[in-house]
Amino acid sequence: MTKVIGMTQTRKPWVSKLRPEMAPRIVEDPRGRGKMLVPTPLLVAEEIQKTKKGELVTPSEIRSRLAERFKANLTCPLTTGIFINILAGAAEEELKEGKSVTAPYWRVVSKEGYLSEKTPPGPELQAQHLKKEGRNVERVKNKWRVV
């Protein structure tokens, strides 16, 4: 499923980036805010999976839940965001293959209800998934948002 342009591979399948062998780590926050959890893609997936059909969750809520679960002061926002994108790409690959998704990434929106412009499938596809779950989604100033 790897795309090839000319003779160069452009990327690995998203599913291969889920890294089940990866372990979470607790490190000292470089900004001095205490203990910081560096999660794994599958830990982020577990938190997204807790969001039922028709409900929404923010990246901040995911990070807070993980920090509490691992008794850390915070969860790394950078890796959490990267892992949400990996889960989005993996979910679309899984759907194309007729498999159940590792995590319904489309339920993750900003606190203002905006869809991420950065997910590999793009906000239009995320909007389609949300509409299938009964959510009202609209374009506001070239951005998608849950109403």
C-alpha positions in Angstrom: 0.0 0.0 0.0 3.1 2.2 -0.1 2.9 4.9 -2.7 5.7 5.0 -5.2 6.6 8.2 -7.1 9.3 7.4 -9.7 11.5 5.0 -7.9 11.2 6.5 -4.4 8.8 5.3 -1.7 7.0 8.2 -0.2 5.8 6.6 3.0 5.0 3.4 5.0 1.4 2.4 5.6 -0.1 4.3 8.5 -1.0 1.1 10.2 2.7 0.2 10.5 3.2 3.4 12.5 0.9 2.2 15.3 3.9 0.6 16.9 2.3 -1.9 19.4 5.8 -2.6 20.8 6.2 1.0 21.9 6.0 1.7 25.7 4.9 4.9 27.3 7.5 6.9 29.3 7.3 9.4 32.1 9.9 12.1 31.8 10.7 15.4 33.5 8.9 18.2 31.5 11.5 20.4 29.8 9.4 23.5 30.8 9.5 22.6 34.5 5.8 21.7 34.8 6.5 18.3 36.5 6.2 14.8 35.2 5.2 14.4 31.6 3.8 11.3 30.0 5.0 10.5 26.5 2.2 8.3 25.3 2.1 5.7 22.5 -0.2 5.7 19.5 -2.3 2.8 21.0 -2.7 4.6 24.4 -4.1 7.6 22.5 -6.3 5.2 20.5 -7.7 3.8 23.8 -8.8 7.2 24.9 -10.4 8.0 21.6 -12.2 4.6 21.7 -13.9 5.7 24.9 -15.8 8.4 23.0 -19.1 6.9 21.9 -20.8 7.4 18.5 -22.1 10.9 18.3 -19.9 12.3 21.0 -16.8 14.4 20.6 -13.4 14.7 22.5 -10.7 17.3 22.3 -6.9 16.6 22.2 -6.7 18.4 25.5 -9.2 16.1 27.1 -7.3 13.1 25.8 -4.1 14.4 27.3 -5.7 15.2 30.6 -7.2 11.7 30.9 -3.8 10.1 30.0 -1.9 12.2 32.5 -4.4 11.3 35.2 -4.3 7.6 34.3 -0.4 7.6 34.5 -0.2 9.9 37.5 1.7 12.5 35.5 1.3 16.3 35.6 0.7 16.5 31.9 0.9 14.5 28.6 3.1 15.6 25.8 1.0 17.6 23.4 3.3 17.2 20.4 3.4 13.4 20.4 -0.3 13.2 21.2 -1.1 15.3 18.1 1.3 13.3 15.9 -0.4 10.1 17.2 -3.9 11.4 16.4 -2.7 12.0 12.8 -1.2 8.5 12.6 -4.5 7.0 14.0 -6.5 9.0 11.3 -4.3 7.6 8.5 -4.5 4.1 9.9 -8.3 4.3 10.3 -8.8 5.2 6.7 -6.5 2.4 5.6 -8.4 0.0 7.8 -11.8 1.2 6.4 -10.6 0.7 2.8 -9.7 -2.9 3.7 -13.0 -3.5 5.4 -11.5 -3.8 8.9 -12.7 -2.2 12.1 -10.8 1.0 12.9 -8.2 1.2 15.7 -9.8 4.5 16.8 -12.6 6.7 15.4 -10.3 9.7 14.9 -13.1 11.8 13.5 -14.5 12.3 17.0 -11.5 14.4 17.9 -12.1 18.1 17.4 -10.8 21.4 18.8 -12.5 22.9 21.9 -14.2 25.3 19.5 -15.5 22.3 17.4 -13.2 22.8 14.4 -11.9 19.8 12.5 -8.2 19.4 12.1 -6.7 20.6 8.9 -3.6 18.4 9.6 -5.1 14.9 9.6 -3.8 12.9 6.6 -7.4 12.2 5.3 -8.3 15.9 5.6 -11.2 17.6 7.3 -13.6 16.9 4.5 -13.4 13.1 5.1 -13.6 13.7 8.9 -16.8 15.8 8.3 -18.3 12.9 6.3 -17.7 10.5 9.2 -19.2 12.9 11.7 -22.3 13.4 9.4 -22.8 9.6 9.3 -22.9 9.7 13.1 -25.6 12.3 13.1 -23.5 15.4 13.8 -24.1 18.7 12.0 -21.0 19.9 10.3 -20.5 23.1 8.3 -17.8 25.1 6.6 -17.1 28.4 8.4 -14.5 30.7 6.7 -12.8 27.8 4.8 -12.7 25.6 7.9 -15.0 22.7 8.9 -16.7 22.9 12.3 -19.2 20.8 14.2 -22.3 22.9 14.9 
